[in-house]
Structure formats: C-alpha cells, structure tokens
Amino acid sequence: AKEGTSLPTPPLAKGGTGGVSISQAEGYVESLRAAYVEVDRTQRKTQIQAQVEAAATKQGGYADISDDLLEEVTDLVEWPNAVVGKFDDEFLILPPEVITTIIVTNQRYFPILKRPKSPELLPYFITISNGDPAKSAIIAAGNERVVRARLADGQFFYKADLAKPLEDYLPKLETVTFQEDLGTVRAKVDRLCKIASLIVNQLQVTAEENLNIARAALLCKADLVTQMVYELPEMQGIMGQKYALASGESEAVATGIVEHYWPKSAGDNLPQTITGQIVGIADKLDTLVSIFGLGMLPTGSSDPFALRRAANAIINIIWAAQLPVNLHQLLAESVGEFTAIRPETSPELLSQLSDFFLQRIRTLLQEEKHVDYDLVNAVLGENDPEYTERALRDLLDALERALFLQQIRNDNTLDMIYETVNRSTRLAAQGDLDKIELEPKKAVKPELFQKSSEQAFYDAVVQLVPQTQLSKQTRNYQQLVDSLTEIAPTVSNFFDGPESVLVMDSDPEIKRNRLSLLGLLRNHARVLADFGAIVNRF
C-alpha cells in the first residue's frame, strides 16, 4: 500500500479461531495481513493517521492527533479501522479541555476540531477499532453510550461547581492534607501567599499587578476541592481558571491560576504573565522549603515530591521572564518564615537549599544551555562562597556570563586572554589580596617596583579600573574582555619579556607587592569568571 493510505481490506475470514499457517518466512507479512494483522508498525501508524484525518474531513472538521495518543493507539490494534461517533451538542457548553480529557485521556479517542489548532470542538470523535468495518455502526453506538455517560457526569459536576464562587471553596481546603507533617493545602496556600509577597517586594510591579498576584495566590488551589477536579485531577488549574472567570475574577487572576502549575514537565510551556510567574515560583519554592525542612531531601533517583523539577522550573522561569529575583535573599527569607513556624528545623536548611539550587543551575547550564562544564565552574565557583552566592543573588547575570564565556570560547577570543589571566590567577592564590579589591592604589606600592615591566603592569591595571566598573554596571562583558585583551601583552612581558620579574622574590615585601599586582588582574577578570577554573583546550 502507498504511504498515507489504508491497506485494502482482505476478504473476511471464514470464521473459526484456528492459527495462521505460514509456509515460509518470506510470506510472514502477507500471511498475517490476510488474517487481519498488520505487523508493520510504521504502516499501521500511517494507516491510523490517514484514516483519522479522512474521517475528520468527512465531518467538516480537523483531526486533533496528539503524538502520544497516536503512538498508544498504534500499539492497541492489529488491523485499524476508523469509526466515527457523535455526542449531543448540549455537551459543547463544557470547557473543551474537559471534553478532550474524557475523549482522549479516558477513552483513547481522537476529537475533531472546528478549525486547525482551535480549542473549539465538533460533536464528534473518532475511535480506532480492531475489528470488522462492517460492524462500525454497532461499535460507534457502544462508544457513544460510554462517551455520553461520561460527558453527562462532567456536565453535572460543572454546573454544580458553578453554583458558588471559587473563593467559597477555600474553607474546604482545610480538609485536604498536603503532607502529614505540613498540614493542609489551606496552610500551604497561606505559606505561598507569603512567599509571593516576598517576591513582589523585590520586583517593581504595579499596584494592580500586586493585587492580581495576591488574589491568584489565594485562589490558586481552590479548584482542588471542586467536583470536576476530584473526578478529573488533570483538570487542576484549568478548571480554576474557568471557575475564576465565572466568579468575576479578572483575566490576569484567572490566567495566573492556570499558569502557576507550568511547566508540568520538562520542555513544557512556562508561565507568560507576571502573575503566573510569581505565583508559580512561590508555590514551587514553598514545596522545596517545606519538604527540605522536614529533612526529606531527594536522593539518587528517588524524588517523590519532584523537587528537582520544581527547582529547575523556578530557575527557568526567572531566566525566561528576565526577573531580577535575588534568590539568595528569597531563600533566606522563606527559610526564616518556615523556621518561625517550625523552630525545630535544622540550621542547615538554608545551606542545603542553596547547594541544591546551585546543582540545578549547574545542570541546566550544561544540559539545556550547552555551556562547557569548566566554564560553568568558572561562573559558579568551586569552593568559593562569595562567588556561589553571587550566582544565587543574580541568576540573570550568571546565565549571561556563562553564555558569554561559551561564545568567546567558540570564537577563540578566550584563547587570547586565557594564558595570562589564568597564570596570574594561579599565582595570585599564594598572595593575600582580597578577591573583591580592584583599586591598584590601595593594594600595590609602586615604590617597591624594580623593573619597568612592573610599572607598565600597574599603569595598565589603573586604566582597567573604569572599564571593569562600567562592565559590572552594564553587564557588557565584551568591554571587559577587550580591555583584558589589550593588557595581555603587558602581562606577558611581566612574566617572560626582557624586563620580566621573579614573582616569588626573596624579599617578602617585593614578593607580596608582585602577588598583589597579579591579584588585581585576577580580581578584574573575576568580574566575568574565575579563570582558575577554566581548562586550557590545547
């Protein structure tokens, strides 16, 4: 058969349940086809897709074929036959997501859309049967009875839930346990509301946005105790959005409710509104702080509360939305709120969460942003509390520096400064200059210079100061790299030129002075990265 078409139906078998006789291996496929078994999975999948699309077109619509459902159905049948079923138009008042969940998730049928990629549905569905096409009408009638009963239940739940506003469901959350030692979902809502306010305090949001965030945070779990979500748990958030709008809540609040669950899996959509972003971060951070606070840290492949996914989501939301969230401060404040409720909490909670987030940042930079491992180490630091704290204080800057380092490695710019800066960094470790000091006049004594190369090095670092300060303020790290490139020949002359010096001089004052000079270069480069962590590729 040609690709994209169904195989011709063979003559019906003459009844009986006997086996299929195959005289030789070459006849295996055709012998089974004659017995209504398509053994070629690719061919079976192609038939299903073609039949579903043709059936939808015949009804004046467009087939909604999800990859997951197509793959599943392909493995459920041996000889596919598309059968169209119908349900009453009155059920179209239900949210399309409810109908789709019943048809697709519960029944493994294909819905038919009014228009391509439109949420609007036609009152039809397509089943892939594994039987005689002549009995399609009987099969369709049976499927219609099942779908009608499920949709009738959904309609009853929907109307019952709409009988009162979403906010009226909040007291019932006190009957639902979030986690045995953490209390109810209502208590979780109170905690995430507080965390949302902590995030708002860091960001410059409008008064209206602030109100929307607070309202969405309060209502985001209310739909969990509605009848619809009780019967169809996958509708959580979606029904919260529908019921919020029906209760007169603003579009921003309703959207924030559905978005706060995003992303639901790796690669899923991230929240697009400020309300959804902040409430989503608050919800996930509450789960992290609370579960960590109980000492239930993920180990190996065991992560029953999906804490890795929650941390990844927080980081990705901050990166994608360009939110200037100080995660170090937010963690400290959230831990403070939690320990106030549970004084017996381990004093290690903050450091455990910080380490956990650094691990997730490291993983995301390497696996999703494709930054080399040593460049990630250079941004996050190795056994360097000041540097790791910097990454948590400003996740946007950490991402920007990591991507920039990868860029200048790829275009070979990094090679032009690597040797001098890395050598300076390694030697400077033997000195005592503070890693945040940038001013030469505070760190070096020119009167101790013995060679012209020392003075030239000093003068170059003096000129470097305003460039580095500007790079810090603007995050224009190209400007810093350009300046480090210009200074590289001067540093090389200090090490190996005609006027080179012995850094580890026998005179302790001269030695300290030269190490401080190298420490200054290291510190300026540290505005971008810890060059001591970067590995030479050659």
N, C-alpha and C positions, 0 to 999 in steps of 0.2 A: 504493500500500500504506500501511496505517496505521503510524505511528511505533512502533518496538519490535517489529514483526513482520517475518518474511521475505517477500519477494515470491513470488507463486505461480510455480512452475516452468513455463516455457512448453513447448509440445510440442518434443520433441527434434528437432534439425536433421536433415535427411535426408542427412547425410554430406557429404563434399566439403570443399574448402578455399577456395571462392570468397569474394569480398568481399561486403560488405553494401551493398545498393542503397538509397540514401536519396533519395526523390524531391523532398522539400522540407525546409527547415531545421526546420520545426515538428515533423517526425516523427523527428528525430535520436535523441532519448532512447528513444522506444518501439521504433524500428527496431533499435537496439543491444540493448535488453532482449530482444527476440525472438531475438537471436543470442547470448544468454548473456553480455551485457556490461552491468553496472550502472554507468553513467557518473557517477551522482550519488554523490560520495564520502561525504557525510553519510549518505545512505541505506544505502550499503554498510557503513559503520561501525556503523550502528544494527542492520542485519541480523546482523552478526557477533556483536555483544554479545548480542542476543536469542537467537541460536542457541546460543551457548556456554552462556549461563545455563540455557536449557531442557535442553540435553544434560547438564549437571552435575546438575540437579534430577532428571532421569530415573535417574541413577546413585546417587541418595540423598545427594548432596553439594552443595558450593557452589563455583562457578567462581572461580578466582583470576585476575582480569583486571587486569593492570597497564596503566597508560596507555600506556607506551612500546611494549609488545608489541601492544596493540590498534591503535595508530597505524601500526606497521610492517606488521602483517598486512593492514590495510585497503588498503595500497598494493601488496600482493603478489598480490592476487586480483582477478578481474573479476566473477565470479559465485560468491559464497561459499557453501560447504556444509560444515556442521559434521560431523566424523567422529570417533567415539569409539574410542579404542584402549585396550588393557589391558596391564599388565605383571604379572609374578609377585609374589605377596605377599611372597616371601622378600626382595625388594629393599627392603622398607619398614624393614629394620634399618639402612639407610643414613641418615645425617642428612638431614632434609627439605631442607636447603639444597643438598645435593649433587644430590638428585633434581630439585629445582626448577631448578637451574642447567643440568642436562642437558636437561630438557624445554623450559625457556623460552629460555635463552641460546643453547644449541647447536642446538635443533631448531625453535624458534619455535612450540611447542605451549602449550596452556593446561592447567595442572594442576587437579586437583579436590581441594578441602579437605574434611575431615570436618565441620568447623564453620566458620562465618564468622570470618575473621582468625585462624584457628588454624594452627599450623605442621604439624599432623598431616594427612597426605595419604591419599587413597583410591588404590588401584592402577589409576587410570585417567588418561587425558589426552585432550585434545580438539584435533584438527587442523582447520584451515580449508582445505579443498581447493578447487581451482578447476576442478572437473570435474563429471561426471555423477553425481548422487546414487545412481543405480542401481549404481554401481561402488564404493560406500562400503566394502563388505566387503573388496574387493581392496586399496583404499587403506589401510584400517585394518591389514590384515595386513602390508603392507610397512612401515608406520610402526612397528608393534610389533616387527618384527625389528630395526630400527635402534635403537630405544629399549632393547630387551633387551640388545643387544650393548654399548651404552654403559653401561648400569647394571651389567652383569656386570663390565666393566672397573673401574667405580667400586667395586664390592664387593671385587674383588681388591685394589685399592690400599688400601682402608680396612682390610681385615684384615691386610695386610702392614705397614701403618704402625703398627697397634696392637700389633705383635709386640714392640715395645720402648718404654720410657717416653720422653716428649717430651724430657727432658733429654739423652738419649743421642744426639740429633740435633745437639747443639751443635758437636761437633768438625767435622762436615761443612760447617758454615757457613764454615769456613776455606777451602773450595774455591770459594766463591761470591764474585765480585767486586762490591763496592758501587759503587766508582768507581775508575778506573785508578790515580789518584794518592793515593787514600784507603785503598786496601787492601780487605780482605774485609768481608763482612757481620758476621763474628765480631768484627772490630775495631770496627765500628760499634756492636755490642751493648755492648762494653766502654765506649765513649765515652758512650752514652746511659745506661748504668748510673751512671756518674759524675755526669752532669747530673741524673739523678733524685735522687741523694743530695744534690746542692746544693739542689734544690727542697725536699726533705724538711727540710733544715737550716733553711730559712726558715719552714716551717709547723709548727704544733703538731699533729702526728699521733701517734697512739698507737703503742706498741711493736709491736702486731700489724699495724697498717697499714703501718708501716715495713718489716716483714718481707715483707708481701704485695707492696709496691711493688718492693722489691729482687728478689723472686723473679719477678714478672711482667716486669720489665725484662730479666732474664737470659733468660727463655724466649720473649719476645715474637716473635722472628724464627725460632724453631726449626722451625716448620712449613713454612718456605720450602723445605726440603730433603726434605720427605716426598713420596711418590709422588703422593698425591692433589693436592697444591698444584702439583706440577710439571705435571700434566695439566690441572688446572683452576685457573689462577693467581688467578681471582677468589675462590677459597676461602681465600686467606691470611687469617689472623686467626680466621676462623670455624672452620677445622679446628684451629688452635692451641688454641682454647677447648675443642673436643671432645676432643682428644688430651690436654690438660692434665687435664681431669676424669677421663678414663680412666686417667691415670697417677697418680691420687690427689692431685692438687693441689687446693687449696681453691677454693671458688666465687669468692672475691674475686680470686685469681690468674687463674683461667680467664677471668673477665669482663674483667679488666684487659687480658688479651692481645687479646681481640676488640675492645674499645673503643679501644685505643691507636691504631687506624687511623682512628677517627672524628674529624671528619667527612670522608667520602670525596669530597664535593663541596659546593658552596655550597648552603646550606639543608638539608643532611643533619643527622641526629641528632648531638648532641655527647655525649661520654662522661659517664655519670651517676655513676660511682663514683670515689672519690678515687684508687684505684689506676689506673684507666683514664685519668683526667685527668692525673696526674703523669707516667705513662709516655708518654702521648701527647705532652705538652708536651716532654718530654726527647727523644723520637725526632725530632720536627719541629725542635727547636732545634739538635740535632746536625747535621741536614741543612743548616740555614741557616748555621751557623757554619762547617761544613766546606766547603761549596760557595763561600761568600763568601771563605773563607780561601784558596781556590785562585784567587781573582780572577774567578770566573765569575758575575758579578752579572747579574740579569735586565735586559734592555734592550728598551724598547718592548714589542712583542707577543711577544718571544722570552723564554720562561721554561721551558726544558725540564725543570727539576727541580721545577716547581710551587712555587717559593719564596714567591710572593705568597700562594698558597693556604695554605701552611704557616704563614706569619706571621699571616694572618687567623685561622686555626684556633687558634693559641696565644692570641691576644687574646680571641677569642670564648669559649674555654674558661675563661679567667681571669674574664671578665665574668659568664658564665652560672653558674659554680660559686662566684662570690664568693671567689676565692682571693686572699689578701693577698700576692701574689708581688711582690717588688721586682725588676722586670725589668731595671732598670739594673744592679743588683748581679749578677743572674744572667748577664747578657750579659758583664759584665766577668770574672766567674769562668770562664765557659765559654770565652771567648776566651783567658784565661790558660792553661787546660788544653790548648787546641788549639796555642797557640804554643809550649808546652813540648815538644810532640811535633814541631812543625814550626817551628823557630826562624826560618826564612826568611820567615815570614808577614809581610805588610805591616803596619806600625804603624798604618795607617788602618783596620784591620779593625773595631775597636770602634765608631769613629765612623760607619763605613759601615752597620753593623748597626743602630745607634741611629737613624740617619736613615731607614733602610728601615722600621723599626718605626713611627716617627712618621708616615711617609707612610701606612702601612696603618691606623694608628689614625685619622688624619685622614679617610681614605676611608670607613672603617666608620662613623664618627660621622655623616658626611654622607649616605652612601648607604643604610645599614641602620638607623641610629638617627634619621635625618631631622632632624639639627641644622644650622641655617644656617651657611654657610661662615665668616662673620665671628665667630660665637660659638665655632666650633671653633678658629679662630685665637686667640681670647681665652683659651681654655683651654690650648692647646698652646704658645702664644707665637710670636712672629715675631722671629727673630734674637735670641733670649733664652735662652741656655744654661741658666740657673738654672730657668727656667720649663719648658723642654722636659724637663730632667732630672727635674723634679718629676712630670711626667706618666708617665715611664717607671718612676719609683720606686713610683708608686701608680696603677695603671691603673683601679682601682675608683673612686678619688677623681676621676680625670679624667673618667670616664664620668658619675659623679654630678653633677659641676659642669656638664658640657655639657648634660645633660638638664634640670638645674635652670634654667640660663640660657634654654634654649628655652621652658621652662614660664613663666618670668616675662616673657619677651617676648610669648608668646601671650596672657597675661592682662593685659598692659600695665603690669605692675609695674615692669619695666625702664625704662620711659619716665620714671618718677618720680625716678629717680636718675641716669639716663644723662647729662644735660646737665652737672650739677655735677661728677660724678666724672670724666667724660671731659675736661672743660675743665681740671680740676685735674691730671689725668694728663698732658695735653699740655704744660702749663706747667711741671710738676714735672721734666720731662725736661731743662729748662735748669738745674736745680739739681744738687747733688752728694750728695744724701741716698741712703744705701744702701737698696736696694729691699726689704730684709728688716726694716728698723727700724720698730718700731711704737710705741715709747715717746716721748711728746712731751717729757718732761723731759730726755731725752738729746739731742734734736735741735733744740729751739727755745728761744730766750731771751726769756721774757716781758717782760723789762725793756726790750726794743727795740720793744715794741708802741707804736704811735702812735694807733691808733683802737680804739674799743670792739669793733668787729667782729672784730679780731684776737684779742682776749681771749676773745670768745664762741666763735670757731672753735677756739681752743686748748682751752677748757674742754670743748667738745663732743667733741673727739678724746680727751681724757683719759677721759671717760666711755665712749668707744667701745672702749677697750683691753680691758676684761674681756669684753665681748660678742664681740669678734673672737677672743680667745683661746679662749673657750668654743666658738665656731663651728669653729675649727680642730680642737679636740679631739673634738667630737661630730659634725662634718660636717653640722651643722644650719645650712645656709647661709641659710635663711629668717630666722633670727635676725640674721645679719649684714645682710641686705638691709633688714630692718625698722629696724635701727639707722642704716643709711645713709640711709634714707628720712626718719628723724627729723632727721638732721643737714643734709639738703638745704637747707631754708630759711636756716639759719645760713650755709652756704657761699654761697648766692645773695646774701645781704646783704653778705658779704665782698667779692664781686665787683661787685655792682650796687646795693646799698642806699644809704641816706643816709650810712652810715659806711663806704662802700666805700673800698678802698685801691688804689694803683697798685703792682702786684706788682713790676714792674721799676723799683724806686726807684733814684734816682741814687746813694744811699748803698749801697755794696756789702754792708755788714753787714745793713742792713734788707732789702735785696733777697734776700740769702741766707736770712735768717730766714723771710721770707714764702714763698719757694720750698720751704723745708723743711716749713713748715706744710702746703702743698699736697702735698708728697711723702709726708707721713704719711697723708693721706687716700687718696692713690694706693695706698700700701702696704697699708692696711687693706682696700681694695677688691680688691687683688691676691690676697688670701687666697681670693677667689672667682674672679676673672678679671682679665685685662689689658684694662681698659676702653678703652685707647687703640686696641685692635684692633677694637672694636665700631663698626659703621657705623650712623649715625642713619637710621632708616627714613623720616623726614619731611623 
